[in-house]
Amino acid sequence: MKFLICYFSIVSSLVFAREPMKYVVSMEDPASHTFHVTLDYKPEKSDSLVLKMPDWTPGYYQLMNYADNVAEFSVKDSDGNALEWKRSGKTGWVIPTKAVKRLTVEYDVKTTRKFVATSYLDAEHGYITPASVFMYVDQKIKTPAEVTIVPYKEWDRVATGLDSIAKKRFSYSAPDFDILYDSPFLIGNLEELPAFEVKGIPHRFIGYKLGEFDKAKLMSDIRKIVEKASALIGDIPYKHYTFIAIGPGQGGIEHLNSTTISFSGEQLNARGWDGMLGFITHEYFHHYNVKRIRPVELGPFDYENGSRTNMLWVSEGLTVYYEPLIMKAAGLYTTDKMLEFFKNQISNVENKPGRLHQSLAQASAQTWSDGPFGRTGDEVNKTISVYQKGPVVGLLFDFAIRHETQNKKSLDNVMRKLYNDFYKKKNRGFTENELRETIAKVAGNPLEELFSYIYTTAEPDYKKYLGYAGLDIDTSPKEISETKDGVTVKRIEKAFTITPMDNPTELQKAIFAGWSKGGE
């Protein structure tokens, strides 16, 4: 018997002050790569309204031009009369509403790209990035919404983070469009792995074509990751969490109570457990660090122009930093692997010319034009990646805080303080100054030199900061030879190998011991 697997929402009970916008998404011919959307809406009294499609989706910091994929747009009133609409700018549709009691809007969304930040439909499954499918009324982002999914006739499951509506099959509610846009949908004949609970809170894993692998081990390892990551912050802010596996090679995006991740059994076996678990750890920890511990610019969002910030080095970079720490705390990583991880990150930063041209703050703000890993195709690369230099700076901050406080505090205390002071108490993000003040309070020192590594292109003093933990680093240049197609090319690089010092002090040994336990 076919049945619905329910995936819980951020809000368990909703009382709408205003009538919701009601959407139906159908896919009668999935091979056409086209979703059909019908919107039923009671407009407020006015001469017209503007429907808009977001131009990006939070979690992926580039404009996506979603409106370009809309086709066959039409509008009718409650009597079935066609209404004359017109385009407004890049993302809007103006609809006359004078004396109109109810609207029915229909349009198609063409999907051609398999990617976590774009919707996709084919003969085997459907994936909906809500910002690319559901239009909102301009200036009415807080309007509630209802979504009914009509799967292709041969499919029987829908996975999403939204609440299902009682007695309405495949129907879901959202209190506003911020929540709707934060809740993707996966549709098809999906496979669910055995769920687990942490502190009584259910965690599920469901996906498309998961493939063959040790599924019990994967869920056991993910449980350890959730336990250690949540212990690090000291709070679990959701009532349920769902890992949604959308297929191989499509990236990952975090959400308040779910994540969509690129995944397949073949990919897992080829990439290895460490790589995949690091990826899962990254996306899971994002529900803290970016969704809740966030720069003030990252919510409320500007769906038209993007939400630029100088602090993606915190949101993305420090999330990368915590990947190996959380895995080490969970017993899934060794200390040697942690040191190798940071050796590789430092090498990636320091052996590229972009470090001389772009600061970490600039890389954060310019991700929108440069891409998440910088302009890698430039003949002379003048950019860096927050995903590489961010975790390096995180390591230096952690060691500096431990040194200044005699190993009584660490970067973990900063993360917990940001979570409690701004998300829990003020329900907002933090400014750049508030971040600096928080770090200064925890460390008892403003750590100005470390902030210069964020706002300038100054080379970090690796020996100094790694020395706080009794570690040495080899910064001497080495000649590297590579042979390709019979041609040998030589270049000079620094290896940045990290090794323990001889005869460390008691404080150095304590700092290293505390850090090497992992984030907890």
C-alpha positions as CSV (number, residue, x, y, z in Angstrom):
1,M,0.0,0.0,0.0
2,K,1.3,3.4,-0.9
3,F,1.5,5.9,1.9
4,L,3.0,9.2,2.9
5,I,6.1,9.5,5.0
6,C,5.5,12.6,7.0
7,Y,8.4,15.0,7.7
8,F,7.8,17.3,10.5
9,S,7.9,21.1,10.3
10,I,9.6,23.8,12.2
11,V,6.2,24.7,13.6
12,S,3.9,22.0,14.9
13,S,0.7,24.0,15.1
14,L,-0.1,27.1,13.0
15,V,-2.9,29.6,13.4
16,F,-2.9,31.9,10.4
17,A,-4.1,35.4,10.9
18,R,-4.4,35.8,7.1
19,E,-5.6,33.4,4.4
20,P,-2.6,31.5,3.0
21,M,-1.5,31.5,-0.6
22,K,-2.3,28.0,-1.9
23,Y,-0.1,26.2,-4.4
24,V,-0.5,23.0,-6.3
25,V,2.5,21.5,-8.0
26,S,2.0,18.8,-10.5
27,M,4.3,16.8,-12.9
28,E,2.2,14.8,-15.3
29,D,5.1,14.3,-17.8
30,P,8.2,14.3,-15.7
31,A,10.4,13.5,-18.7
32,S,9.6,17.0,-19.9
33,H,11.5,18.5,-17.0
34,T,8.6,20.8,-16.2
35,F,6.7,21.4,-13.0
36,H,3.3,23.0,-13.4
37,V,2.2,25.4,-10.6
38,T,-1.3,26.6,-9.8
39,L,-1.7,29.4,-7.2
40,D,-5.0,30.2,-5.6
41,Y,-5.0,33.5,-3.7
42,K,-7.4,36.1,-2.3
43,P,-5.8,39.5,-2.9
44,E,-6.1,42.4,-0.6
45,K,-8.1,45.3,-1.9
46,S,-5.9,47.3,-4.3
47,D,-5.7,48.1,-8.0
48,S,-2.9,45.6,-8.6
49,L,-0.3,43.3,-7.0
50,V,3.1,42.2,-8.0
51,L,4.1,38.5,-7.8
52,K,7.8,38.0,-7.6
53,M,10.2,35.0,-8.0
54,P,13.3,35.1,-5.7
55,D,16.5,35.6,-7.6
56,W,18.5,33.3,-5.3
57,T,18.1,30.8,-2.5
58,P,19.7,31.3,0.9
59,G,22.6,29.0,1.4
60,Y,24.0,29.4,-2.1
61,Y,25.4,32.9,-2.4
62,Q,24.9,33.7,-6.1
63,L,22.1,35.1,-8.2
64,M,20.3,32.3,-10.0
65,N,17.9,34.0,-12.4
66,Y,15.0,31.7,-11.4
67,A,12.4,33.9,-13.2
68,D,14.0,33.0,-16.5
69,N,12.7,29.4,-16.1
70,V,9.0,30.5,-15.8
71,A,6.9,29.9,-18.9
72,E,3.2,29.8,-19.9
73,F,2.2,32.3,-17.2
74,S,-1.5,33.1,-17.0
75,V,-4.0,34.6,-14.6
76,K,-7.8,34.3,-14.2
77,D,-10.3,35.8,-11.8
78,S,-12.9,33.7,-9.8
79,D,-15.3,33.8,-12.8
80,G,-12.7,32.3,-15.1
81,N,-11.9,35.6,-16.9
82,A,-8.4,36.0,-18.2
83,L,-6.6,39.0,-16.7
84,E,-4.0,41.1,-18.6
85,W,-0.7,41.0,-16.7
86,K,2.7,42.5,-17.5
87,R,6.3,41.9,-16.5
88,S,7.9,44.1,-13.9
89,G,11.7,44.2,-14.0
90,K,13.7,41.0,-13.8
91,T,11.7,39.0,-11.3
92,G,8.1,40.5,-11.2
93,W,4.7,40.0,-12.7
94,V,2.1,42.8,-12.3
95,I,-1.5,41.6,-12.1
96,P,-4.6,43.9,-12.0
97,T,-6.8,43.2,-9.0
98,K,-9.3,46.0,-8.8
99,A,-12.7,44.4,-7.9
100,V,-11.1,40.9,-8.2
101,K,-12.1,38.7,-5.3
102,R,-9.9,35.7,-6.1
103,L,-7.0,34.9,-8.4
104,T,-5.9,31.7,-10.1
105,V,-2.4,31.9,-11.4
106,E,-0.8,29.2,-13.4
107,Y,2.8,28.8,-14.8
108,D,5.4,26.2,-15.7
109,V,8.8,26.0,-14.3
110,K,11.4,24.5,-16.6
111,T,14.2,22.5,-15.0
112,T,17.3,21.4,-16.8
113,R,20.2,21.5,-14.2
114,K,20.8,18.9,-11.5
115,F,22.0,21.0,-8.7
116,V,21.1,21.5,-5.0
117,A,20.2,25.2,-5.6
118,T,18.0,24.5,-8.6
119,S,14.8,22.5,-9.0
120,Y,15.0,19.4,-11.2
121,L,12.5,16.9,-12.6
122,D,13.1,13.9,-14.7
123,A,11.5,10.5,-15.4
124,E,12.6,9.1,-12.1
125,H,12.3,11.8,-9.4
126,G,11.6,15.4,-8.6
127,Y,13.5,17.9,-6.5
128,I,12.1,21.4,-5.6
129,T,14.2,24.3,-4.4
130,P,11.2,26.4,-3.2
131,A,12.7,29.8,-4.1
132,S,12.8,28.7,-7.7
133,V,9.2,27.5,-7.9
134,F,6.9,29.6,-5.5
135,M,6.2,33.2,-6.2
136,Y,5.4,35.6,-3.4
137,V,3.5,38.9,-3.3
138,D,5.8,41.8,-3.2
139,Q,6.2,43.2,0.4
140,K,4.1,40.2,1.7
141,I,6.9,37.7,2.5
142,K,5.2,37.0,5.9
143,T,2.1,35.7,4.3
144,P,1.4,32.0,5.1
145,A,1.5,29.4,2.4
146,E,0.1,25.9,1.7
147,V,1.6,23.6,-0.8
148,T,0.1,20.4,-2.3
149,I,2.3,18.2,-4.3
150,V,0.7,16.0,-6.9
151,P,3.5,13.4,-7.6
152,Y,3.8,11.6,-10.9
153,K,1.3,8.6,-10.8
154,E,4.1,6.0,-10.3
155,W,5.7,7.8,-7.3
156,D,4.6,7.4,-3.7
157,R,6.7,9.6,-1.4
158,V,7.4,13.2,-0.6
159,A,10.2,14.3,1.8
160,T,10.2,17.9,3.2
161,G,10.8,19.7,6.4
162,L,7.3,21.2,6.4
163,D,4.3,20.1,8.5
164,S,1.7,17.9,6.6
165,I,-1.9,19.2,6.7
166,A,-4.2,16.8,8.4
167,K,-6.4,14.7,6.0
168,K,-4.9,16.3,2.9
169,R,-2.5,14.0,1.1
170,F,0.9,15.4,0.2
171,S,-0.2,18.8,1.5
172,Y,2.0,21.0,3.7
173,S,1.9,24.4,5.5
174,A,4.4,27.2,6.1
175,P,3.8,30.2,8.4
176,D,5.6,32.5,6.0
177,F,7.8,32.4,2.8
178,D,11.1,32.5,4.8
179,I,10.1,29.1,6.1
180,L,8.7,27.9,2.8
181,Y,11.9,28.8,1.0
182,D,13.9,27.0,3.7
183,S,12.1,23.7,3.1
184,P,13.0,21.8,-0.1
185,F,11.0,18.8,-1.4
186,L,12.2,15.5,-2.8
187,I,9.6,13.5,-4.7
188,G,9.7,9.9,-6.0
189,N,10.0,6.3,-4.9
190,L,12.3,7.1,-2.1
191,E,14.2,5.0,0.4
192,E,14.3,5.8,4.1
193,L,17.0,4.4,6.5
194,P,16.2,3.5,10.1
195,A,15.8,6.7,12.1
196,F,17.5,7.5,15.4
197,E,16.9,9.8,18.3
198,V,19.1,12.2,20.2
199,K,17.7,13.5,23.4
200,G,14.3,12.2,22.3
201,I,14.4,14.2,19.0
202,P,14.0,12.1,15.8
203,H,16.5,12.3,13.0
204,R,15.7,10.7,9.6
205,F,17.6,10.0,6.4
206,I,15.7,9.6,3.1
207,G,16.8,9.8,-0.4
208,Y,16.7,9.0,-4.1
209,K,18.6,5.9,-5.3
210,L,20.7,5.6,-2.2
211,G,22.5,2.5,-3.6
212,E,24.3,-0.2,-1.7
213,F,26.6,0.4,1.3
214,D,26.7,-0.2,5.1
215,K,23.5,1.6,6.0
216,A,23.5,0.7,9.6
217,K,27.0,2.0,10.0
218,L,26.2,5.3,8.2
219,M,23.3,6.0,10.6
220,S,25.4,5.1,13.6
221,D,28.1,7.5,12.5
222,I,25.7,10.3,11.7
223,R,24.2,9.8,15.2
224,K,27.6,10.3,16.8
225,I,28.1,13.5,14.7
226,V,24.7,14.8,15.8
227,E,25.4,14.0,19.5
228,K,28.8,15.8,19.5
229,A,27.8,18.8,17.4
230,S,24.7,19.4,19.5
231,A,26.8,18.9,22.7
232,L,29.2,21.6,21.5
233,I,26.5,24.2,21.4
234,G,24.5,22.8,24.3
235,D,21.1,23.0,22.7
236,I,19.0,21.3,20.0
237,P,16.7,23.9,18.6
238,Y,14.4,21.8,16.3
239,K,11.8,19.2,17.0
240,H,13.0,16.8,14.2
241,Y,15.7,16.8,11.6
242,T,15.8,15.2,8.1
243,F,18.8,14.4,5.9
244,I,17.5,14.5,2.3
245,A,19.8,12.8,-0.2
246,I,19.1,14.1,-3.7
247,G,21.5,12.0,-5.7
248,P,25.2,12.2,-6.7
249,G,27.3,15.3,-7.5
250,Q,24.8,18.1,-6.7
251,G,26.2,19.9,-3.7
252,G,24.5,20.5,-0.3
253,I,22.4,23.3,1.3
254,E,21.6,23.6,5.0
255,H,18.1,24.4,6.4
256,L,16.6,25.0,9.9
257,N,15.5,21.4,10.4
258,S,16.9,19.6,7.4
259,T,19.7,19.5,4.8
260,T,19.7,18.5,1.2
261,I,22.9,16.7,0.3
262,S,24.6,15.1,-2.7
263,F,24.7,11.4,-2.0
264,S,24.8,7.9,-3.5
265,G,26.1,4.6,-2.3
266,E,28.6,4.4,-5.1
267,Q,29.8,7.9,-4.4
268,L,30.1,7.1,-0.7
269,N,32.2,4.0,-1.4
270,A,34.4,5.8,-3.9
271,R,34.9,9.0,-1.9
272,G,35.4,7.2,1.4
273,W,33.6,7.5,4.7
274,D,35.8,10.4,5.9
275,G,35.0,12.6,3.0
276,M,31.2,12.0,3.0
277,L,31.0,12.2,6.8
278,G,32.9,15.5,6.7
279,F,30.4,16.8,4.1
280,I,27.4,15.6,6.2
281,T,29.0,17.2,9.4
282,H,29.4,20.5,7.5
283,E,25.8,20.7,6.4
284,Y,24.4,19.5,9.7
285,F,26.5,22.0,11.8
286,H,25.2,24.8,9.5
287,H,21.8,24.6,11.2
288,Y,23.7,26.2,14.1
289,N,26.4,28.2,12.3
290,V,24.6,30.2,9.6
291,K,21.0,29.4,10.2
292,R,21.0,30.5,13.8
293,I,24.5,31.8,14.6
294,R,24.5,34.2,11.7
295,P,25.8,37.5,10.5
296,V,23.1,40.1,10.7
297,E,22.9,40.4,6.9
298,L,21.8,36.7,6.6
299,G,18.2,37.1,7.6
300,P,15.8,38.7,7.0
301,F,16.8,38.0,3.4
302,D,16.8,40.2,0.3
303,Y,15.4,37.8,-2.2
304,E,15.9,40.2,-5.1
305,N,19.4,41.4,-4.7
306,G,21.1,38.9,-2.4
307,S,22.3,39.4,1.1
308,R,26.0,40.2,1.1
309,T,28.2,40.0,4.1
310,N,31.8,40.3,5.0
311,M,31.4,37.4,7.4
312,L,31.0,34.3,5.3
313,W,34.4,33.4,6.7
314,V,32.5,32.8,10.0
315,S,29.5,31.1,8.4
316,E,31.3,28.9,5.9
317,G,34.9,29.0,7.1
318,L,34.3,28.2,10.7
319,T,31.9,25.5,9.7
320,V,34.7,23.9,7.7
321,Y,36.9,24.3,10.8
322,Y,34.5,22.3,12.9
323,E,34.2,19.4,10.5
324,P,37.3,17.5,11.7
325,L,36.9,18.6,15.3
326,I,33.3,17.2,15.5
327,M,34.4,14.0,13.7
328,K,37.3,13.6,16.1
329,A,35.0,14.1,19.1
330,A,32.7,11.5,17.6
331,G,35.5,9.0,17.4
332,L,35.5,9.1,13.5
333,Y,38.8,10.9,13.0
334,T,42.3,10.7,14.4
335,T,44.5,13.5,15.6
336,D,46.9,12.9,12.7
337,K,44.1,13.3,10.3
338,M,43.2,16.6,12.0
339,L,46.7,17.9,11.6
340,E,46.8,16.8,7.9
341,F,43.4,18.5,7.3
342,F,44.8,21.8,8.5
343,K,48.1,21.4,6.8
344,N,46.2,21.0,3.5
345,Q,44.1,24.0,4.2
346,I,47.1,26.2,4.9
347,S,48.9,24.9,1.8
348,N,45.8,25.7,-0.3
349,V,45.8,29.3,0.9
350,E,49.5,30.1,0.9
351,N,50.5,28.4,-2.4
352,K,48.1,30.5,-4.4
353,P,48.7,34.1,-5.6
354,G,45.2,35.2,-4.5
355,R,46.3,35.5,-0.9
356,L,48.3,38.6,-2.0
357,H,45.3,40.3,-3.6
358,Q,42.1,39.6,-1.7
359,S,41.4,39.7,2.0
360,L,39.1,37.2,3.7
361,A,36.4,39.8,4.3
362,Q,36.6,40.8,0.6
363,A,36.3,37.1,-0.4
364,S,33.2,36.9,1.8
365,A,31.5,39.8,0.2
366,Q,32.6,39.0,-3.4
367,T,31.5,35.4,-3.3
368,W,28.4,36.6,-5.3
369,S,30.6,37.4,-8.3
370,D,33.7,35.2,-7.7
371,G,32.0,32.0,-6.7
372,P,32.5,30.0,-3.5
373,F,36.1,29.0,-4.4
374,G,37.2,32.2,-6.1
375,R,37.7,32.8,-9.8
376,T,39.6,29.6,-10.5
377,G,39.6,30.1,-14.2
378,D,41.6,33.4,-14.2
379,E,45.0,33.3,-15.9
380,V,46.4,35.0,-12.8
381,N,44.2,34.1,-9.8
382,K,43.6,37.1,-7.6
383,T,41.0,35.6,-5.3
384,I,40.8,33.2,-2.4
385,S,38.1,31.0,-0.9
386,V,36.4,31.5,2.5
387,Y,36.2,27.7,2.6
388,Q,40.0,27.4,2.7
389,K,41.3,30.5,4.6
390,G,38.3,30.6,6.9
391,P,39.1,27.3,8.7
392,V,42.8,28.4,8.9
393,V,41.9,31.6,10.7
394,G,39.5,29.6,12.9
395,L,42.4,27.4,14.0
396,L,44.5,30.4,14.9
397,F,41.6,32.0,16.8
398,D,41.1,28.8,18.8
399,F,44.7,28.4,19.8
400,A,44.9,32.1,20.7
401,I,41.8,32.0,22.9
402,R,43.1,28.9,24.7
403,H,46.5,30.6,25.2
404,E,45.0,33.9,26.5
405,T,42.7,32.0,29.0
406,Q,45.2,29.4,30.1
407,N,43.2,26.8,28.2
408,K,40.0,27.6,30.2
409,K,38.1,28.8,27.1
410,S,38.2,28.2,23.4
411,L,36.5,29.0,20.1
412,D,33.7,26.8,21.3
413,N,32.8,29.4,24.0
414,V,32.6,32.0,21.3
415,M,30.2,29.9,19.3
416,R,28.0,29.2,22.3
417,K,28.0,32.9,23.3
418,L,26.9,34.0,19.8
419,Y,24.2,31.4,19.8
420,N,22.8,32.4,23.2
421,D,23.3,36.2,23.1
422,F,22.0,36.8,19.6
423,Y,19.9,33.9,18.4
424,K,18.3,32.8,21.7
425,K,18.0,36.2,23.4
426,K,17.6,38.7,20.6
427,N,16.4,36.5,17.7
428,R,18.8,38.1,15.3
429,G,22.2,38.0,13.8
430,F,25.4,39.8,15.0
431,T,27.3,42.7,13.4
432,E,31.0,42.7,12.7
433,N,31.6,44.8,15.8
434,E,29.5,42.5,18.0
435,L,31.5,39.5,16.7
436,R,34.7,41.3,17.7
437,E,33.3,42.2,21.1
438,T,32.2,38.6,21.7
439,I,35.6,37.2,20.9
440,A,37.3,39.9,23.1
441,K,35.1,39.1,26.0
442,V,35.8,35.3,25.8
443,A,39.5,35.7,25.2
444,G,40.0,38.7,27.5
445,N,42.0,40.2,24.7
446,P,40.8,41.9,21.4
447,L,43.2,39.7,19.3
448,E,43.7,42.6,16.9
449,E,46.5,40.8,15.0
450,L,44.2,37.9,14.1
451,F,41.5,40.3,12.8
452,S,44.2,41.9,10.6
453,Y,44.4,38.5,8.9
454,I,40.7,38.9,8.0
455,Y,40.6,42.5,6.8
456,T,44.1,42.7,5.1
457,T,46.3,40.4,3.1
458,A,48.9,40.1,5.8
459,E,50.4,36.7,6.1
460,P,49.5,34.9,9.3
461,D,52.2,34.2,11.8
462,Y,51.6,30.4,11.8
463,K,54.6,29.6,13.9
464,K,53.4,31.9,16.7
465,Y,49.8,30.6,16.9
466,L,50.5,26.9,16.3
467,G,53.3,27.2,18.9
468,Y,50.6,28.0,21.5
469,A,49.6,24.3,21.1
470,G,53.1,23.0,21.1
471,L,53.1,22.6,17.3
472,D,55.7,23.5,14.8
473,I,55.1,24.2,11.1
474,D,57.6,23.9,8.2
475,T,57.3,27.1,6.1
476,S,60.5,26.5,4.1
477,P,60.1,26.4,0.3
478,K,60.4,23.1,-1.5
479,E,60.8,22.2,-5.2
480,I,57.9,20.3,-6.5
481,S,58.2,18.3,-9.8
482,E,55.2,17.1,-11.8
483,T,55.2,15.1,-15.0
484,K,52.2,15.2,-17.3
485,D,52.2,13.9,-20.9
486,G,55.9,13.4,-20.8
487,V,56.6,17.0,-19.7
488,T,58.1,17.7,-16.3
489,V,57.2,21.0,-14.7
490,K,59.0,22.3,-11.6
491,R,57.7,24.8,-9.1
492,I,58.5,26.1,-5.7
493,E,55.9,25.5,-2.9
494,K,55.8,25.3,0.8
495,A,54.6,22.0,2.4
496,F,53.4,23.5,5.7
497,T,53.8,20.2,7.4
498,I,52.6,20.4,11.1
499,T,54.5,18.4,13.7
500,P,54.7,18.4,17.6
501,M,57.4,20.4,19.2
502,D,60.1,18.8,21.3
503,N,59.8,19.6,25.0
504,P,56.5,21.6,25.0
505,T,55.5,23.5,28.1
506,E,52.7,22.3,30.4
507,L,50.4,24.9,28.9
508,Q,51.2,24.0,25.4
509,K,50.5,20.3,26.2
510,A,47.2,21.2,27.8
511,I,46.1,23.3,24.9
512,F,47.0,20.6,22.4
513,A,45.3,17.9,24.5
514,G,42.1,20.0,24.9
515,W,42.0,20.9,21.2
516,S,42.7,17.4,19.9
517,K,39.7,16.0,21.8
518,G,37.6,17.7,19.1
519,G,34.7,20.1,19.4
520,E,32.6,19.2,22.3
